[in-house]
Amino acid sequence: MSAHVIVGGGLAGAKAAETLRDEGFDGPVVLIGDETERPYERPPLSKDYLLGKAERESIFVHPADWYREHDVDLRLGTAVTAIDRAAHEVVLADGSRVEYAKLLLTTGSSPRRLQVPGVHLAGVHYLRTAPDSDQIKAAFQQARSVVVIGAGWIGLEAAAAARTAGADVTIVEMAELPLLRVLGREVAQVFADLHRDNGVNLRFGVQLEDITGSAGQADGVQLTDGTQIPADVVIVGVGIAPNTELAEAAGLDVTDGIATDASLRTSDPDIYAAGDVACALHPVLGTGIRVEHWANALNQPQTAAKAMLGQDVSYDLLPYFYTDQFDLGMEYSGYVAPGGYDQVVFRGDKQAREFIAFWLRDGRVLAGMNVNVWDVNEDIQSLILRNAPVDVSRLTDPNIPLPEV
C-alpha cells in the first residue's frame, strides 16, 4: 500500500501527520525531515527559548514517542532530492525512493543570505533552527555588543532578546523605519519608539558595506558611509525565501510559493503544499497569499491532510501572527498587501502602547493589530469578515464595544 508522504519535518509536517491519524487514516504515513531534531515550533526560538525562559523540551510539537505510538515513520536527517511524479515517488539523498499515494510538501523557508564580505566570519548568525537559537543564546552570555542587520520581525525579536540579556544593541536597516513595508509608517513608528525607549541604537536608512573581523572572528560592521559599529555578535535577519526548489524541479506551478487551490492542492492533483512554502488561494480574500507565520503552519496542514483523504475542505482562516518584545505584546489578524490600504486609525492610547490599529480601504477593515489590549482578536476578525464599510468614529471610540461598531 502506497504511503501518504510528508516532506518537511517542522510544525506543519507534524500537524499534517497528526491530522491524518486523527481523521482515521490507518495506512502508512511517512514524515521526512532534513533536520536531525524531531519536529519543533519556531516562535520560541526568537522569544522565550532564546531568552532562557523556556526549556528545550517545550519547543517540540509532540513527545519523542508520539511518532512510534501513532505508527508515523519519522525519518530525520534525510533530504529529499527530487519528486518523480510519473512514478509517484520521492527520491532521497542516498538514492532510495519512497512511493506515495498522496504527497504533502511542507518544506518551509530559509533565511535570505547576505552578500557582503565577512558573512562567513565566526560570530555571524542567522536565526531559523533550534541549533541557531542555541548558538545565539550561548553567544549572548558573553556578548557586550550586538548588531542586528534587518528590522523585520525576527530582527526586532532578536534585538529585544539581546538587549534583555544586557548587551548594547544596534539595529541596522535600509528602510526609514522597522517593518515599514509590512505595517506602514503609522504603526512602524511604534516599534521604532519601543526599541529606542529600551536603549537600542537604531540606524535606519543606511546600507551595509561589510562585516569586519580579525583572526576569523567578527568584530563589527561597516556601513557604506564609512561608519564602523563594533559588535561581538552579528545577527542577520533580512527575510526568508520559500523552499520551492523541489516543486520547481518537478514542474509544479510556483509563484510567490508553491501555488495551490483553497484545499492546498497543487497543479498535480496528488501533491499538496502547506505552511511557509504554499501560496494558497484564500476563499475569503479572493487571492493567492503566502503567510510566513506560526498560525499558518499550525492550521493550514490540517486542511491539507483532510483534503488528501478526499474531504471537501478549504482553508479560510484569516492570517494571524503575534510578537512579544520588551513590554509589548501584540496580535495581528487580516491581510494587507503593501500599499493596499488608504487609512490607518487607532483606538486607545498609542503613546502608552495600549491600542488597536486598524488598516482600512474604502471604509472596510482589512486588518487589525491589538497591542497590549487583550481578548479582542475575535472581534477584530469579525469586523474584517464583515467586509462592509464601518463608522470610523465608532471604530476608534474605546467606549463603544467592538461588536457594536
Disulfide bonds with the S-S distance in Angstrom:
none
